[in-house]
Amino acid sequence: MAEMLRGAVTTDAVFDSCRRQAIVHFDDSRRQVLGHEIYCSLDYLRQHHLASFLLEGSGELEVLLRVLDEKLMEVTASIAPSILPDRLHLNMKVQTVLGERFADFIEHDDGQLIANMAIEFSMENAIANWWEFEDACKFLHSLGIQVGLDRITLPALEFLSPRKMNVDFIKVIWDQNIVGSRRTEVAERLREFATLFSEQNLILTRCDRRTALRMGRSLGVDVFQGSYIDAMLGPYLQRECKTKRRSSDKRCAVCQWAPREARKNGCDFHFRAGKILTEV
């Protein structure tokens, strides 16, 4: 199955499905780009490149995710000249990090790829492989790579002990249901984690509406990621991009979000980590 998927999921298909999202820090006087996450849109890939490829059961999906990790490393290495020295966040499975392909990846270009990199593990993958997860964290830290725990739901915060997690940052999924019946309990737990993971180490993700930003900030969260944040960058990108084909802030936001669109439009510009956005 793995070999079949490696043949079906080409590097070009993964690049076509590749997404780049800015991670932005907010305070009262400025907004700062902290880095970018590079990931593959599984929904887009399956719809446009694997429509005739039947995947049945969790086991086959698990194999696909492992193959995608390998392909994403290839894509990241190929576009590295246009994105370095930006701070990069990559989603990986624990098994991938402990495998041979990752060993080759970290040696690419004399180690320049990992000079400012963070690896994110999903909470589900970490819990299901806890001992391997701890080994992977130690291994990455020995290389100077930061480690994050991703895809943490708001309800899951009640069962996590932040002091027992050997990670540098966590990513919590915004959920519109926080405004529902359990708002007080969930909100206070998020506020507690935001305090414990200070210094920009709690990131609220899937912020697709302004409400997520406003609620998050009111609870002490300062770092955000999501389609609403991407759209906010559009006007800035349009003003600073030198590409002749630029036409609107929306097109510039799409170039930032989808590397394939940037390549198609002949655009090699995107905000680097450390960029201050004083007027957003």
Summary of the structure (lengths in Angstrom):
residues: 280
radius of gyration: 18.7
end to end distance: 47.1
largest distance: 52.9
contacts: 870
relative contact order: 0.13
helix: 52%
strand: 18%
